[in-house]
């Protein structure tokens, strides 16, 4: 975590804790007054107490929203990209990330329905499959149900390489798992490439680009934003990542409280341009595993649809001057 994230979390927890303690103190004081048969109205209705009640009530509503509503409210974001590296093909690519499947199904069926509705050329998964080993069959069934006309590609995230390193996650799903390599794809008369690196081998990213012509449109996948600024020095056109969950808990006008990225909030979620590179950080579908609370706040589950188009160059018209009539004398 960065210093900014640490300070942000401390301030957030201190404010929440103080409001909670003040509200509990008021309720206990009121209960004691009631036992003594004294009116507690003055305690509960004082101006300072009313502000505390409002803040405590808002906090409870926000928690319930983050627990019961937002984790189930998928957002589809569409991104249009124009490139000189394509002459004719229009590519529809759908990115999903961080499914974090649990024993109990969450959004998997809806994800399949939404993704397939776009009739994509390519579907990519940018890591973190499951929170529980028992959820691997659900994860694989979900991936197998996704359709793509020109291929499905995946990379492993930190959960996949540090916890489920010895588990088969992609066999019979139709997805090609990229470790530090790439695939060539053709549509119409255009050729483009998808390269990917496992979270286990970040230093092998140049190897993943081996054999790709610099004039070919290239999509690069890595689970975290960590390689963005290195990859930006290559000929890669589009960098796709997940991992941050958009903070999973974010605040209005501030954004993610924590991203678990060495860049902190610099690339917390969404679209970024670094030199000529376009980078997109997907907020993912699921939520952090282990003891982490299963909540989302101002960081809705996300599916991203990229429409990659050839850049249309205006036709150059050559104007010839009209013949001038000679004057006769």
WORAFEN-V32246 format. One record per backbone hydrogen bond with DSSP energy under -0.5 kcal/mol. NH is the residue of the N-H (numbers start at 1). CO is the residue of the C=O. E is the energy in kcal/mol with one decimal. If there is no record, write none. Layout:
BEGIN
NH;CO;E
NH;CO;E
END
This chain:
BEGIN
6;2;-2.4
7;3;-2.7
8;4;-2.5
9;5;-2.6
10;6;-2.4
11;7;-2.7
12;8;-2.3
13;9;-2.8
14;10;-2.6
15;11;-2.5
16;12;-2.4
17;13;-2.7
18;14;-2.7
19;15;-2.2
20;16;-2.3
21;17;-2.7
22;18;-2.5
23;19;-2.4
24;20;-2.5
25;21;-2.6
26;22;-2.2
27;23;-2.3
28;24;-2.7
29;25;-2.6
30;26;-2.3
31;27;-2.2
32;28;-2.5
33;29;-2.2
34;30;-2.2
35;31;-2.2
36;32;-1.7
37;34;-1.4
38;33;-3.6
44;40;-2.1
45;41;-2.5
46;42;-0.6
50;46;-2.5
51;47;-1.8
52;48;-1.8
53;49;-2.6
54;50;-2.5
55;51;-2.5
56;52;-2.7
57;53;-2.9
58;54;-2.6
59;55;-2.2
60;56;-2.2
61;57;-2.4
62;58;-2.6
63;59;-2.2
64;60;-2.4
65;61;-2.5
66;62;-2.7
67;63;-1.6
68;64;-3.0
69;65;-1.9
70;65;-2.1
72;69;-1.8
73;70;-1.9
74;72;-0.9
75;301;-3.0
77;75;-0.6
77;303;-2.5
79;305;-2.9
81;307;-2.7
83;309;-2.3
86;83;-0.6
91;89;-0.6
91;308;-2.6
93;91;-0.6
93;306;-2.6
94;122;-2.5
95;304;-2.9
96;124;-2.6
98;127;-2.4
99;128;-0.8
100;128;-1.6
101;129;-2.7
111;107;-2.5
112;108;-2.1
113;109;-2.2
114;110;-2.6
115;111;-2.8
116;112;-2.4
117;113;-1.2
118;114;-0.6
118;115;-1.4
119;116;-1.6
121;92;-2.2
122;92;-1.9
123;151;-1.6
124;94;-2.7
125;153;-2.2
126;96;-1.9
131;101;-2.9
132;101;-0.9
135;132;-2.2
136;133;-1.7
139;135;-2.4
140;136;-2.8
141;137;-2.5
142;138;-2.2
143;139;-2.3
144;140;-2.5
145;141;-1.4
146;142;-0.5
146;143;-1.1
149;120;-2.3
150;121;-3.3
152;174;-0.6
153;123;-2.4
154;176;-2.4
155;125;-1.5
161;157;-1.5
162;158;-2.3
163;159;-1.8
164;159;-2.2
167;164;-1.9
169;167;-0.8
173;170;-1.8
175;170;-0.6
176;152;-2.8
177;175;-0.6
178;154;-3.1
178;176;-0.6
179;177;-0.5
181;196;-1.1
183;194;-2.3
185;192;-3.1
187;190;-2.5
190;187;-2.7
192;185;-2.9
193;217;-2.6
194;183;-2.2
195;219;-3.4
196;181;-2.3
197;221;-2.0
198;179;-2.9
199;156;-1.8
201;198;-1.8
202;199;-0.5
204;201;-1.8
205;202;-1.3
207;204;-0.6
208;204;-1.4
209;205;-0.7
209;206;-0.9
210;207;-1.4
212;209;-2.0
213;211;-0.6
216;213;-1.7
217;191;-0.7
219;193;-2.7
220;238;-3.3
221;195;-2.2
222;240;-2.1
227;224;-0.6
228;225;-2.2
231;227;-3.0
232;228;-2.0
233;230;-1.6
234;231;-2.3
236;231;-0.5
237;218;-2.0
238;218;-1.9
239;278;-2.8
240;220;-3.0
241;280;-2.2
242;223;-2.6
244;242;-2.0
245;282;-0.6
246;268;-0.6
247;244;-2.4
248;245;-1.9
249;247;-2.4
250;297;-2.9
251;255;-2.4
254;251;-1.8
255;251;-3.4
257;249;-2.1
264;261;-1.9
266;263;-1.8
268;265;-1.2
270;281;-2.9
272;279;-2.8
274;277;-2.6
275;273;-0.5
277;274;-2.1
278;237;-2.2
279;272;-3.1
279;277;-0.5
280;239;-2.8
281;270;-2.5
282;241;-2.8
282;280;-0.6
285;97;-1.6
285;98;-0.7
286;98;-2.9
292;289;-1.4
295;293;-1.9
296;66;-2.0
297;248;-2.5
301;70;-0.7
302;284;-2.6
303;75;-2.2
304;95;-2.1
305;77;-3.1
306;93;-3.6
306;304;-0.5
307;79;-2.9
307;305;-0.5
308;91;-2.9
308;306;-0.7
309;81;-3.5
309;307;-0.6
311;83;-2.5
312;310;-0.6
313;311;-0.6
317;315;-0.6
319;317;-0.7
320;318;-0.6
END
